[in-house]
Amino acid sequence: MLLDGINAIRACHHKEGHPHHHPHAGDAPVETHSHGGREIKVVRRVLDANDFMAGVNRKRFAEKHVFVLNLMSSPGSGKTTTLEKTLQHLMPEFRCAVIVGDICTTQDADRLAASGAPVVQINTDEFGGDCHLAAHVIEKALGGLDLDALDILIVENIGNLVCPAEFDIGEDKRAVILSVTEGEDKPLKYPLMFRVCDAALLNKIDLLPHLDYDIKLAAANILQIHPNMPVFETSAKTEEGFTPWLEWLRSATREKLG
């Protein structure tokens, strides 16, 4: 259905009324004596099925010549504002669209739709609230987009530094946003997210004069997990530091589009 010009879908696979429990990649080593290898097999089936659908998505994006970015972060990092400002700079040059993942509401999608880009909203609250977007959910959301009319598709994943990192959705690149209000140690506490991403943004640097925050330590912690990964110090509010981030994104897009 359409909500204020936004193509909104419900994308869930939990039974109604059931709590949110699903296997993650990080659960794979766990095995109980009573069930033998059952837990490991379940995790592998889930991830294998996701990887298969991610491959289907990736092939489709390649055939349509669309660059896909999976943008991830914890809640409150400034992800939506960063995306708003990014679209403002990219859209004169590239045809862009956005898939937005949230447990509830269309607030982020409403903001992004103001850019003029097509926006598909995915809400996961109806059947328990998934903490990530999986490949089959992205495949469903693509039904609301004309890929032939796009150069760039950005997926604003659900705010979470754990689950989204575990699920390939068929993207070309992954980027993670960490705000300076979250603490320098987050890359060490959530290493998988920073290990699987291709770029990191240290956002809200306009707040640094008011915080006891060591941005050099934060960047060093990121590079400890993922050496040589580009780390961009940005302010989504003032757009300070946006030029290197935008150039990285443009370069990655041109490489895909040829």
MIKOLNU-578537 format. One record per atom (N, C-alpha, C): x, y, z; residue number from 1. Coordinates in Angstrom, 1 decimal. Layout:
REM MIKOLNU-578537
       x       y       z    i
       X       Y       Z  NUM
...
//
This chain:
REM MIKOLNU-578537
       x       y       z    i
     0.8    -1.2     0.0    1
     0.0     0.0     0.0    1
     0.9     1.2     0.0    1
     0.3     2.4    -0.3    2
     1.0     3.6    -0.4    2
     0.7     4.5     0.8    2
     1.7     5.0     1.5    3
     1.5     5.9     2.6    3
     2.2     7.2     2.3    3
     1.5     8.3     2.0    4
     2.0     9.6     1.7    4
     3.1     9.5     0.6    4
     2.9     8.7    -0.4    5
     3.9     8.6    -1.5    5
     5.0     7.6    -1.2    5
     5.0     7.0    -0.1    6
     6.0     6.0     0.3    6
     5.4     4.6     0.1    6
     6.1     3.8    -0.6    7
     5.7     2.4    -0.8    7
     6.1     1.6     0.5    7
     5.1     1.3     1.3    8
     5.3     0.7     2.6    8
     4.9    -0.8     2.6    8
     5.7    -1.6     3.1    9
     5.4    -3.1     3.2    9
     5.7    -3.6     4.6    9
     5.0    -4.6     4.9   10
     5.3    -5.4     6.2   10
     6.2    -6.6     5.8   10
     7.3    -6.7     6.4   11
     8.2    -7.7     6.0   11
     8.7    -8.5     7.2   11
     8.0    -9.5     7.6   12
     8.3   -10.2     8.8   12
     8.1   -11.7     8.6   12
     8.7   -12.5     9.4   13
     8.5   -13.9     9.3   13
     8.3   -14.6    10.6   13
     8.0   -13.9    11.7   14
     7.7   -14.5    13.0   14
     6.2   -14.7    13.1   14
     5.8   -15.7    13.8   15
     4.4   -16.0    14.1   15
     3.9   -14.9    15.0   15
     2.7   -14.5    14.8   16
     2.1   -13.4    15.6   16
     2.0   -13.8    17.0   16
     2.4   -12.8    17.9   17
     2.4   -13.1    19.3   17
     3.6   -13.8    19.9   17
     4.5   -14.2    19.0   18
     5.7   -14.9    19.5   18
     6.8   -13.9    19.7   18
     7.7   -14.1    20.7   19
     8.8   -13.2    20.9   19
     9.8   -13.3    19.8   19
    10.7   -12.3    19.8   20
    11.7   -12.3    18.7   20
    12.9   -13.2    19.1   20
    12.9   -14.4    18.5   21
    14.0   -15.3    18.7   21
    14.4   -15.8    17.3   21
    15.6   -15.6    16.9   22
    16.1   -16.3    15.7   22
    17.6   -16.5    15.8   22
    18.1   -17.5    15.1   23
    19.5   -17.8    15.1   23
    20.3   -16.7    14.4   23
    21.5   -16.4    14.9   24
    22.4   -15.5    14.3   24
    23.7   -16.2    14.0   24
    24.5   -15.6    13.2   25
    25.8   -16.2    12.9   25
    26.7   -16.4    14.1   25
    26.5   -15.4    15.1   26
    27.3   -15.5    16.3   26
    26.8   -16.7    17.2   26
    25.7   -17.3    16.9   27
    25.2   -18.4    17.7   27
    25.8   -19.7    17.2   27
    26.4   -19.7    16.0   28
    26.8   -21.0    15.4   28
    27.7   -21.9    16.3   28
    28.6   -21.4    17.0   29
    29.4   -22.3    17.8   29
    28.7   -23.0    19.0   29
    27.5   -22.5    19.3   30
    26.8   -23.0    20.5   30
    26.1   -24.3    20.2   30
    26.3   -25.3    21.0   31
    25.7   -26.6    20.8   31
    25.5   -27.3    22.1   31
    24.3   -27.8    22.3   32
    24.0   -28.5    23.6   32
    24.0   -30.0    23.4   32
    24.3   -30.7    24.5   33
    24.4   -32.1    24.5   33
    23.1   -32.8    24.2   33
    22.0   -32.1    24.7   34
    20.7   -32.7    24.5   34
    20.2   -32.7    23.1   34
    20.6   -31.7    22.3   35
    20.2   -31.6    21.0   35
    21.2   -31.9    19.9   35
    22.4   -32.2    20.4   36
    23.5   -32.5    19.4   36
    23.8   -31.3    18.6   36
    23.8   -31.5    17.2   37
    24.2   -30.4    16.3   37
    23.0   -29.6    15.8   37
    21.8   -29.8    16.4   38
    20.6   -29.2    15.9   38
    20.7   -27.7    15.8   38
    21.2   -27.0    16.8   39
    21.3   -25.6    16.8   39
    22.2   -25.1    15.7   39
    23.3   -25.7    15.5   40
    24.3   -25.3    14.5   40
    23.6   -25.6    13.1   40
    22.9   -26.7    12.9   41
    22.3   -26.9    11.6   41
    21.2   -25.9    11.3   41
    20.4   -25.5    12.4   42
    19.4   -24.5    12.1   42
    20.0   -23.2    11.7   42
    21.1   -22.7    12.4   43
    21.8   -21.5    12.0   43
    22.3   -21.6    10.6   43
    22.9   -22.7    10.3   44
    23.4   -22.8     8.9   44
    22.3   -22.8     7.8   44
    21.2   -23.4     8.2   45
    20.1   -23.4     7.2   45
    19.6   -22.0     7.0   45
    19.5   -21.2     8.1   46
    19.0   -19.8     8.0   46
    20.0   -19.0     7.2   46
    21.2   -19.1     7.5   47
    22.2   -18.3     6.8   47
    22.5   -18.7     5.4   47
    22.4   -20.0     5.1   48
    22.5   -20.5     3.8   48
    21.4   -20.0     2.9   48
    20.2   -20.1     3.4   49
    19.0   -19.6     2.7   49
    19.1   -18.1     2.4   49
    19.6   -17.3     3.4   50
    19.8   -15.9     3.2   50
    20.9   -15.6     2.2   50
    22.0   -16.4     2.2   51
    23.1   -16.2     1.3   51
    22.6   -16.5    -0.2   51
    21.8   -17.5    -0.3   52
    21.2   -17.9    -1.6   52
    20.4   -16.7    -2.2   52
    19.5   -16.1    -1.3   53
    18.7   -15.0    -1.8   53
    19.5   -13.8    -2.0   53
    20.6   -13.6    -1.2   54
    21.5   -12.4    -1.4   54
    22.1   -12.6    -2.8   54
    22.5   -13.8    -3.2   55
    23.1   -14.0    -4.5   55
    22.1   -13.7    -5.6   55
    20.9   -14.0    -5.4   56
    19.8   -13.7    -6.4   56
    19.7   -12.2    -6.5   56
    19.7   -11.5    -5.4   57
    19.6   -10.0    -5.4   57
    20.8    -9.4    -6.1   57
    22.0    -9.9    -5.8   58
    23.2    -9.4    -6.3   58
    23.3    -9.5    -7.8   58
    22.8   -10.7    -8.3   59
    22.8   -10.9    -9.8   59
    21.8    -9.9   -10.4   59
    20.7    -9.7    -9.8   60
    19.7    -8.8   -10.3   60
    20.2    -7.3   -10.4   60
    20.9    -6.9    -9.3   61
    21.5    -5.6    -9.3   61
    22.5    -5.4   -10.4   61
    23.3    -6.5   -10.6   62
    24.3    -6.4   -11.6   62
    23.7    -6.3   -13.0   62
    22.7    -7.1   -13.2   63
    22.0    -7.0   -14.5   63
    21.4    -5.7   -14.8   63
    20.9    -5.0   -13.7   64
    20.3    -3.7   -13.9   64
    21.3    -2.5   -13.7   64
    22.5    -2.9   -13.5   65
    23.6    -1.8   -13.3   65
    23.2    -0.8   -12.2   65
    22.9    -1.4   -11.0   66
    22.5    -0.5    -9.9   66
    23.5    -0.8    -8.8   66
    24.1     0.3    -8.3   67
    25.0     0.2    -7.1   67
    24.2     0.2    -5.8   67
    24.5    -0.7    -4.9   68
    23.7    -0.9    -3.7   68
    24.6    -0.7    -2.5   68
    24.2     0.2    -1.6   69
    24.9     0.5    -0.4   69
    24.0     0.0     0.8   69
    24.6    -0.7     1.7   70
    23.9    -1.1     3.0   70
    24.5    -0.2     4.1   70
    23.6     0.7     4.6   71
    24.1     1.7     5.5   71
    23.6     1.3     6.9   71
    24.5     1.1     7.9   72
    24.1     0.5     9.2   72
    24.7     1.4    10.3   72
    24.0     1.2    11.5   73
    24.5     2.0    12.6   73
    23.6     1.6    13.8   73
    24.0     2.1    15.0   74
    23.1     1.9    16.1   74
    22.0     3.0    16.1   74
    20.9     2.9    16.8   75
    19.9     4.0    16.8   75
    20.5     5.3    17.3   75
    20.1     6.4    16.7   76
    20.5     7.7    17.1   76
    21.9     8.2    16.7   76
    22.5     7.5    15.7   77
    23.8     7.9    15.3   77
    23.8     9.0    14.3   77
    22.6     9.4    13.8   78
    22.5    10.4    12.7   78
    22.5     9.8    11.3   78
    22.1     8.5    11.3   79
    22.0     7.8    10.0   79
    21.1     8.5     9.0   79
    19.9     8.8     9.4   80
    18.9     9.3     8.5   80
    19.3    10.7     8.0   80
    19.8    11.6     8.9   81
    20.3    12.9     8.6   81
    21.4    12.8     7.6   81
    22.4    11.9     7.9   82
    23.5    11.7     7.0   82
    23.0    11.3     5.6   82
    22.0    10.4     5.5   83
    21.4    10.0     4.3   83
    20.7    11.1     3.6   83
    20.0    11.9     4.3   84
    19.3    13.1     3.7   84
    20.3    14.0     3.0   84
    21.4    14.3     3.7   85
    22.4    15.2     3.1   85
    23.2    14.5     2.0   85
    23.4    13.2     2.1   86
    24.0    12.5     1.0   86
    23.2    12.5    -0.3   86
    21.9    12.3    -0.1   87
    21.0    12.3    -1.3   87
    21.0    13.7    -2.0   87
    21.0    14.8    -1.2   88
    21.0    16.1    -1.7   88
    22.2    16.3    -2.6   88
    23.4    15.7    -2.3   89
    24.6    15.9    -3.1   89
    24.6    14.9    -4.3   89
    24.1    13.7    -4.1   90
    24.2    12.7    -5.2   90
    23.2    12.8    -6.3   90
    22.0    13.3    -5.9   91
    20.9    13.2    -6.9   91
    21.0    14.1    -8.1   91
    21.7    15.2    -8.0   92
    21.9    15.9    -9.3   92
    22.7    15.0   -10.3   92
    23.5    14.1    -9.8   93
    24.4    13.3   -10.7   93
    23.9    11.9   -10.9   93
    23.3    11.3    -9.9   94
    22.8     9.9    -9.9   94
    21.4     9.8    -9.6   94
    20.7     8.8   -10.2   95
    19.3     8.5    -9.9   95
    19.3     7.5    -8.7   95
    18.7     8.0    -7.6   96
    18.8     7.3    -6.3   96
    17.4     6.8    -5.8   96
    17.5     5.8    -5.0   97
    16.3     5.3    -4.3   97
    16.7     4.8    -2.9   97
    15.8     4.6    -2.0   98
    16.1     4.2    -0.7   98
    15.1     3.2    -0.2   98
    15.6     2.1     0.5   99
    14.8     1.2     1.2   99
    15.1     1.5     2.7   99
    14.1     1.7     3.5  100
    14.2     2.1     4.9  100
    13.7     1.0     5.8  100
    14.5     0.5     6.7  101
    14.1    -0.5     7.6  101
    13.9     0.1     9.0  101
    12.7    -0.2     9.6  102
    12.4     0.3    11.0  102
    11.5    -0.8    11.6  102
    11.5    -0.9    12.9  103
    10.5    -1.8    13.5  103
     9.1    -1.1    13.4  103
     9.0     0.2    13.7  104
     7.8     0.9    13.7  104
     7.9     2.2    13.0  104
     6.8     2.8    12.5  105
     6.7     4.1    12.0  105
     7.3     4.3    10.6  105
     6.9     5.4     9.9  106
     7.5     5.7     8.6  106
     8.2     7.1     8.7  106
     8.6     7.5     9.9  107
     9.2     8.8    10.1  107
    10.4     9.0     9.3  107
    11.3     8.1     9.3  108
    12.6     8.2     8.5  108
    12.3     8.3     7.0  108
    11.4     7.4     6.6  109
    11.0     7.4     5.2  109
    10.3     8.7     4.7  109
     9.5     9.2     5.6  110
     8.8    10.5     5.3  110
     9.9    11.6     5.1  110
    10.9    11.6     5.9  111
    12.0    12.6     5.8  111
    12.7    12.4     4.5  111
    13.1    11.2     4.1  112
    13.9    10.9     3.0  112
    13.1    11.1     1.7  112
    11.8    10.9     1.7  113
    10.9    11.1     0.5  113
    10.9    12.5     0.1  113
    11.2    13.4     1.0  114
    11.2    14.8     0.7  114
    12.3    15.2    -0.3  114
    13.3    14.3    -0.4  115
    14.4    14.5    -1.3  115
    14.0    14.3    -2.8  115
    12.8    13.6    -3.0  116
    12.4    13.3    -4.3  116
    12.7    11.9    -4.8  116
    13.6    11.2    -3.9  117
    14.0     9.9    -4.3  117
    12.8     8.9    -4.0  117
    12.6     7.8    -4.8  118
    11.6     6.8    -4.4  118
    12.1     6.1    -3.1  118
    11.1     5.9    -2.2  119
    11.4     5.3    -0.9  119
    10.5     4.2    -0.6  119
    11.0     3.0    -0.2  120
    10.2     1.9     0.2  120
    10.5     1.7     1.7  120
     9.4     1.7     2.5  121
     9.5     1.6     3.9  121
     9.2     0.1     4.3  121
    10.1    -0.5     5.1  122
     9.9    -1.8     5.6  122
     9.7    -1.7     7.1  122
     8.5    -2.1     7.6  123
     8.3    -2.2     9.1  123
     8.2    -3.7     9.5  123
     8.9    -4.0    10.6  124
     8.9    -5.4    11.1  124
     8.2    -5.6    12.4  124
     7.3    -4.6    12.8  125
     6.7    -4.7    14.1  125
     5.5    -5.7    14.1  125
     4.9    -5.9    13.0  126
     3.6    -6.6    13.0  126
     3.7    -8.0    13.6  126
     4.9    -8.7    13.4  127
     5.0   -10.1    13.8  127
     6.3   -10.2    14.7  127
     6.5    -9.2    15.5  128
     7.6    -9.4    16.5  128
     8.8    -8.4    16.4  128
     9.0    -7.8    15.2  129
    10.0    -6.8    15.1  129
    11.4    -7.4    14.9  129
    11.7    -7.8    13.7  130
    13.1    -8.2    13.4  130
    14.1    -7.1    13.6  130
    15.3    -7.4    14.0  131
    16.3    -6.4    14.3  131
    17.3    -6.2    13.1  131
    16.9    -6.7    12.0  132
    17.7    -6.5    10.8  132
    16.9    -6.7     9.5  132
    17.4    -6.4     8.4  133
    16.8    -6.7     7.1  133
    17.5    -7.8     6.5  133
    16.8    -8.9     6.1  134
    17.4   -10.0     5.5  134
    17.2    -9.9     3.9  134
    17.9   -10.8     3.2  135
    17.9   -10.7     1.8  135
    16.5   -10.9     1.2  135
    15.7   -11.8     1.7  136
    14.4   -12.1     1.1  136
    13.5   -10.9     1.4  136
    13.7   -10.1     2.4  137
    12.9    -8.9     2.7  137
    13.3    -7.8     1.6  137
    14.5    -7.7     1.3  138
    15.0    -6.8     0.3  138
    14.4    -7.2    -1.1  138
    14.4    -8.5    -1.3  139
    13.8    -8.9    -2.6  139
    12.4    -8.5    -2.7  139
    11.6    -8.6    -1.7  140
    10.2    -8.3    -1.7  140
    10.1    -6.7    -1.9  140
    10.9    -6.0    -1.2  141
    10.8    -4.5    -1.3  141
    11.1    -4.0    -2.7  141
    11.9    -4.8    -3.5  142
    12.3    -4.4    -4.8  142
    11.1    -4.3    -5.7  142
    10.0    -4.9    -5.4  143
     8.8    -4.8    -6.1  143
     8.2    -3.4    -6.2  143
     8.6    -2.6    -5.3  144
     8.1    -1.2    -5.2  144
     9.1    -0.2    -5.9  144
    10.1    -0.7    -6.6  145
    11.1     0.1    -7.3  145
    11.3    -0.3    -8.7  145
    11.6     0.7    -9.6  146
    11.9     0.5   -11.0  146
    13.4     0.5   -11.1  146
    14.1    -0.6   -11.0  147
    15.5    -0.7   -11.0  147
    16.1    -0.1   -12.3  147
    15.4    -0.2   -13.4  148
    15.9     0.3   -14.7  148
    16.0     1.8   -14.6  148
    15.4     2.5   -13.7  149
    15.4     3.9   -13.6  149
    16.4     4.4   -12.5  149
    17.2     3.5   -12.0  150
    18.1     3.8   -10.9  150
    19.6     3.6   -11.2  150
    20.4     4.4   -10.5  151
    21.9     4.2   -10.5  151
    22.3     3.7    -9.1  151
    21.7     4.2    -8.1  152
    22.1     3.9    -6.7  152
    20.9     3.5    -5.9  152
    21.0     2.5    -5.1  153
    20.0     2.1    -4.1  153
    20.7     2.0    -2.8  153
    20.2     2.8    -1.8  154
    20.8     2.8    -0.5  154
    19.8     2.2     0.5  154
    20.2     1.2     1.2  155
    19.4     0.5     2.2  155
    19.7     1.0     3.6  155
    18.8     1.8     4.2  156
    19.0     2.2     5.6  156
    18.5     1.1     6.5  156
    19.5     0.3     7.0  157
    19.1    -0.9     7.8  157
    18.6    -0.5     9.1  157
    18.0    -1.4     9.8  158
    17.4    -1.2    11.2  158
    18.6    -0.8    12.1  158
    18.3     0.1    13.0  159
    19.4     0.6    13.9  159
    19.8    -0.5    14.9  159
    21.0    -1.0    14.7  160
    21.5    -2.2    15.5  160
    23.0    -2.4    15.1  160
    23.9    -2.6    16.0  161
    25.3    -2.9    15.7  161
    25.6    -4.4    15.6  161
    24.6    -5.2    15.8  162
    24.8    -6.6    15.9  162
    24.2    -7.4    14.7  162
    22.9    -7.5    14.7  163
    22.2    -8.4    13.7  163
    22.4    -8.0    12.2  163
    22.3    -6.7    11.8  164
    22.5    -6.4    10.4  164
    23.8    -6.8     9.8  164
    24.8    -6.8    10.6  165
    26.2    -7.2    10.1  165
    26.2    -8.7     9.7  165
    25.3    -9.5    10.2  166
    25.4   -10.9     9.9  166
    24.7   -11.3     8.6  166
    23.9   -10.4     8.0  167
    23.0   -10.8     6.9  167
    23.4   -10.1     5.6  167
    23.9   -10.8     4.7  168
    24.2   -10.3     3.3  168
    22.9   -10.0     2.7  168
    22.7    -8.9     2.0  169
    21.4    -8.6     1.3  169
    21.6    -8.5    -0.2  169
    22.9    -8.7    -0.6  170
    23.2    -8.6    -2.0  170
    23.8    -7.2    -2.4  170
    24.2    -6.5    -1.4  171
    24.8    -5.2    -1.6  171
    26.2    -5.2    -2.2  171
    26.6    -4.1    -2.7  172
    28.0    -3.9    -3.2  172
    28.9    -3.5    -2.2  172
    28.5    -2.5    -1.3  173
    29.3    -2.0    -0.2  173
    28.5    -1.9     1.0  173
    29.2    -1.9     2.1  174
    28.6    -1.7     3.4  174
    29.3    -0.5     4.1  174
    28.5     0.3     4.8  175
    29.1     1.4     5.6  175
    28.4     1.5     6.9  175
    29.2     1.8     7.9  176
    28.7     1.9     9.3  176
    28.9     3.3     9.8  176
    27.9     3.8    10.5  177
    28.0     5.2    11.2  177
    28.1     5.0    12.7  177
    29.1     5.6    13.2  178
    29.3     5.6    14.7  178
    29.3     7.1    15.1  178
    28.4     7.5    16.0  179
    28.5     8.9    16.5  179
    29.4     9.0    17.6  179
    29.9    10.3    17.8  180
    30.9    10.5    18.9  180
    30.2    10.5    20.3  180
    28.9    10.4    20.3  181
    28.2    10.3    21.6  181
    28.1     8.8    22.1  181
    28.6     7.9    21.3  182
    28.5     6.4    21.6  182
    29.6     5.8    22.4  182
    30.8     6.5    22.4  183
    31.9     5.9    23.1  183
    32.9     5.4    22.1  183
    34.2     5.5    22.5  184
    35.3     5.1    21.6  184
    35.5     3.6    21.5  184
    34.9     2.9    22.5  185
    35.1     1.4    22.5  185
    34.1     0.6    21.7  185
    33.2     1.2    21.1  186
    32.1     0.5    20.4  186
    32.7    -0.5    19.3  186
    33.7    -0.1    18.5  187
    34.3    -1.0    17.5  187
    34.8    -2.3    18.2  187
    35.4    -2.2    19.4  188
    35.9    -3.3    20.1  188
    34.8    -4.2    20.7  188
    33.7    -3.6    21.0  189
    32.6    -4.3    21.6  189
    31.7    -5.0    20.5  189
    31.7    -4.4    19.4  190
    30.9    -5.0    18.3  190
    31.8    -5.1    17.0  190
    32.8    -6.0    17.1  191
    33.8    -6.1    16.1  191
    33.3    -6.5    14.7  191
    32.3    -7.4    14.7  192
    31.8    -8.0    13.4  192
    31.3    -6.8    12.5  192
    30.6    -5.9    13.1  193
    30.0    -4.8    12.3  193
    31.1    -4.1    11.5  193
    32.2    -3.8    12.3  194
    33.3    -3.0    11.7  194
    34.2    -3.9    10.8  194
    34.2    -5.2    11.0  195
    35.0    -6.1    10.2  195
    34.4    -6.3     8.8  195
    33.0    -6.3     8.7  196
    32.4    -6.6     7.5  196
    32.1    -5.3     6.6  196
    32.3    -4.2     7.2  197
    32.0    -2.9     6.5  197
    33.2    -2.5     5.6  197
    32.9    -1.7     4.6  198
    33.9    -1.2     3.7  198
    34.3     0.3     4.0  198
    33.5     0.9     4.8  199
    33.8     2.3     5.2  199
    33.1     2.6     6.5  199
    33.7     3.5     7.3  200
    33.1     3.9     8.6  200
    33.0     5.5     8.6  200
    31.9     6.0     9.2  201
    31.8     7.4     9.5  201
    31.7     7.6    11.0  201
    32.6     8.5    11.4  202
    32.5     9.0    12.8  202
    31.7    10.3    12.8  202
    30.4    10.2    13.1  203
    29.5    11.3    12.9  203
    29.3    12.2    14.2  203
    28.7    13.3    13.9  204
    28.4    14.3    15.0  204
    29.6    15.0    15.5  204
    30.6    15.2    14.7  205
    31.9    15.8    15.2  205
    31.6    17.3    15.6  205
    30.5    17.9    15.2  206
    30.2    19.2    15.7  206
    30.0    19.3    17.2  206
    29.8    18.1    17.8  207
    29.6    18.0    19.2  207
    30.9    17.8    20.0  207
    32.0    17.6    19.3  208
    33.2    17.3    20.0  208
    33.6    18.4    21.1  208
    33.4    19.7    20.8  209
    33.8    20.7    21.8  209
    33.1    20.5    23.1  209
    32.0    19.8    23.1  210
    31.2    19.6    24.3  210
    31.3    18.3    25.0  210
    32.2    17.4    24.4  211
    32.3    16.0    24.9  211
    33.7    15.7    25.3  211
    33.8    14.8    26.2  212
    35.1    14.2    26.6  212
    35.3    13.0    25.7  212
    35.7    13.2    24.5  213
    35.7    12.1    23.5  213
    37.0    12.1    22.7  213
    37.7    11.0    22.6  214
    39.0    10.9    21.9  214
    38.7    10.3    20.5  214
    38.6    11.2    19.6  215
    38.2    10.7    18.2  215
    39.3     9.9    17.6  215
    40.6    10.3    17.9  216
    41.7     9.5    17.4  216
    41.7     8.1    17.9  216
    41.3     7.9    19.2  217
    41.2     6.6    19.8  217
    40.1     5.8    19.1  217
    39.0     6.4    18.9  218
    37.9     5.8    18.2  218
    38.3     5.3    16.8  218
    39.0     6.1    16.1  219
    39.4     5.7    14.7  219
    40.4     4.6    14.8  219
    41.3     4.7    15.8  220
    42.3     3.6    16.0  220
    41.7     2.3    16.3  220
    40.6     2.3    17.1  221
    39.9     1.1    17.5  221
    39.2     0.5    16.2  221
    38.7     1.4    15.4  222
    38.1     0.9    14.1  222
    39.1     0.2    13.3  222
    40.3     0.8    13.2  223
    41.4     0.3    12.3  223
    42.0    -0.9    12.9  223
    41.9    -1.1    14.2  224
    42.4    -2.3    14.9  224
    41.6    -3.5    14.4  224
    40.3    -3.3    14.3  225
    39.4    -4.3    13.8  225
    39.5    -4.5    12.3  225
    39.6    -3.4    11.6  226
    39.6    -3.5    10.1  226
    40.7    -2.5     9.6  226
    41.9    -3.0     9.5  227
    43.0    -2.2     9.0  227
    42.8    -1.6     7.6  227
    43.1    -0.4     7.4  228
    43.1     0.3     6.1  228
    41.7     0.7     5.7  228
    40.6     0.4     6.5  229
    39.3     0.8     6.1  229
    39.2     2.3     6.2  229
    38.6     3.0     5.2  230
    38.5     4.4     5.2  230
    37.6     4.8     6.4  230
    38.0     5.8     7.2  231
    37.2     6.3     8.3  231
    37.0     7.8     8.0  231
    35.7     8.2     7.9  232
    35.4     9.6     7.6  232
    34.8    10.3     8.8  232
    35.4    11.4     9.2  233
    35.0    12.2    10.3  233
    34.0    13.2     9.8  233
    32.7    13.1    10.2  234
    31.6    13.9     9.6  234
    30.7    14.5    10.6  234
    30.0    15.5    10.1  235
    28.9    16.1    10.9  235
    27.7    16.2     9.9  235
    26.7    15.4    10.1  236
    25.6    15.4     9.3  236
    24.8    16.8     9.4  236
    25.0    17.4    10.5  237
    24.3    18.7    10.8  237
    24.9    19.8     9.9  237
    26.3    19.9    10.0  238
    27.0    21.0     9.3  238
    27.6    20.6     7.9  238
    27.6    19.3     7.7  239
    28.2    18.7     6.5  239
    29.7    18.8     6.5  239
    30.3    19.1     7.6  240
    31.8    19.1     7.7  240
    32.3    17.7     7.5  240
    33.3    17.5     6.7  241
    33.9    16.2     6.4  241
    33.1    15.4     5.4  241
    32.1    16.0     4.8  242
    31.3    15.2     3.8  242
    31.9    15.0     2.5  242
    32.8    15.8     2.1  243
    33.5    15.7     0.7  243
    34.2    14.4     0.5  243
    35.0    13.9     1.5  244
    35.7    12.6     1.3  244
    34.7    11.5     1.2  244
    33.7    11.5     2.1  245
    32.6    10.5     2.1  245
    31.9    10.4     0.8  245
    31.5    11.6     0.2  246
    30.8    11.6    -1.0  246
    31.7    11.1    -2.2  246
    33.0    11.5    -2.1  247
    33.9    11.0    -3.2  247
    34.1     9.5    -3.1  247
    34.1     9.0    -1.9  248
    34.2     7.5    -1.8  248
    33.0     6.8    -2.4  248
    31.8     7.4    -2.1  249
    30.6     6.8    -2.6  249
    30.5     7.0    -4.1  249
    30.8     8.1    -4.6  250
    30.8     8.3    -6.1  250
    31.8     7.4    -6.8  250
    32.9     7.2    -6.2  251
    33.9     6.3    -6.8  251
    33.5     4.9    -6.9  251
    32.9     4.4    -5.8  252
    32.3     3.1    -5.7  252
    31.2     2.9    -6.7  252
    30.4     3.9    -6.9  253
    29.3     3.8    -7.8  253
    29.8     3.8    -9.2  253
    30.7     4.7    -9.6  254
    31.2     4.7   -10.9  254
    31.9     3.4   -11.3  254
    32.6     2.8   -10.3  255
    33.3     1.5   -10.5  255
    32.2     0.4   -10.9  255
    31.1     0.4   -10.2  256
    30.0    -0.5   -10.5  256
    29.3    -0.3   -11.9  256
    29.1     1.0   -12.1  257
    28.3     1.4   -13.3  257
    29.2     1.4   -14.6  257
    30.5     1.4   -14.4  258
    31.4     1.4   -15.5  258
    31.5     2.7   -16.2  258
//
